[in-house]
Amino acid sequence: MHPGWVDTPGVEVGIPTFYRRMRKHLRSVDEGADTIVWLCTSHPAPEPGRFYLDRIPRKSEVLPQTRHKDTDREALWRLCEALTA
């Protein structure tokens, strides 16, 4: 999920020019937390494996170079298993 651009110290310090220009348009912390809280408390759960913004499933692969390959997913899963075994 993506919280949207939220008015946090991390945004203020990490990307100060963006923060100064966009401060009036940033979401509150509560607004940023809404989707993740909704996902964690929804019964039954929304569509698993989807990318959510504002409680709506969105595209996660906008550009061709951001598309995931099955071999990459499998390699990541094997790495996670190895690190947590």
C-alpha distance (Angstrom), angle and dihedral (degrees) to the residues before:
residue distance angle dihedral
M1 . . .
H2 3.76 . .
P3 3.80 120.4 .
G4 3.78 93.2 -154.4
W5 3.79 119.0 -123.3
V6 3.80 105.7 -38.9
D7 3.80 129.3 -167.6
T8 3.80 98.5 -114.1
P9 3.80 134.0 141.2
G10 3.81 88.1 -110.9
V11 3.80 91.8 60.9
E12 3.80 92.3 41.9
V13 3.80 94.1 51.3
G14 3.80 99.9 29.8
I15 3.80 98.8 49.2
P16 3.81 104.8 16.4
T17 3.82 98.2 167.3
F18 3.79 91.2 51.8
Y19 3.80 89.6 46.4
R20 3.80 94.1 51.6
R21 3.80 92.4 48.8
M22 3.81 97.8 41.5
R23 3.82 102.8 31.1
K24 3.82 93.2 111.5
H25 3.81 91.0 54.0
L26 3.80 99.9 45.7
R27 3.78 120.5 112.6
S28 3.77 124.0 -113.9
V29 3.80 118.1 -108.7
D30 3.82 89.3 -106.2
E31 3.81 91.4 52.9
G32 3.80 90.3 48.5
A33 3.80 91.8 50.6
D34 3.80 95.3 47.7
T35 3.81 99.2 90.1
I36 3.81 96.6 44.8
V37 3.82 91.6 48.0
W38 3.80 89.5 47.8
L39 3.81 91.4 49.7
C40 3.81 92.3 48.4
T41 3.79 94.4 48.9
S42 3.81 102.3 37.5
H43 3.79 115.7 114.7
P44 2.90 114.5 -139.8
A45 3.77 94.0 28.1
P46 3.81 118.2 -117.6
E47 3.79 118.3 -110.0
P48 3.81 105.7 -45.4
G49 3.80 119.1 -129.8
R50 3.80 94.3 27.3
F51 3.82 127.2 124.4
Y52 3.81 111.5 -120.3
L53 3.80 133.5 -159.1
D54 3.80 120.5 170.0
R55 3.82 89.9 -3.1
I56 3.81 90.6 -61.3
P57 3.82 124.6 112.9
R58 3.81 108.5 -117.8
K59 3.78 136.7 -173.2
S60 3.78 111.2 -84.8
E61 3.79 95.7 -171.2
V62 3.79 109.4 58.0
L63 3.80 99.3 152.7
P64 3.82 124.6 44.7
Q65 3.82 91.9 -120.2
T66 3.82 90.7 57.5
R67 3.79 94.7 59.1
H68 3.78 114.9 116.7
K69 3.78 120.6 -125.3
D70 3.78 121.3 -142.7
T71 3.81 89.5 -127.0
D72 3.82 90.0 56.1
R73 3.81 91.5 50.0
E74 3.79 91.2 49.3
A75 3.81 92.2 48.1
L76 3.81 91.4 49.9
W77 3.79 91.2 48.6
R78 3.82 91.4 50.5
L79 3.81 90.0 49.3
C80 3.83 91.5 50.2
E81 3.79 90.5 49.5
A82 3.80 91.4 49.2
L83 3.79 93.0 48.7
T84 3.80 94.6 47.4
A85 3.80 101.5 36.0
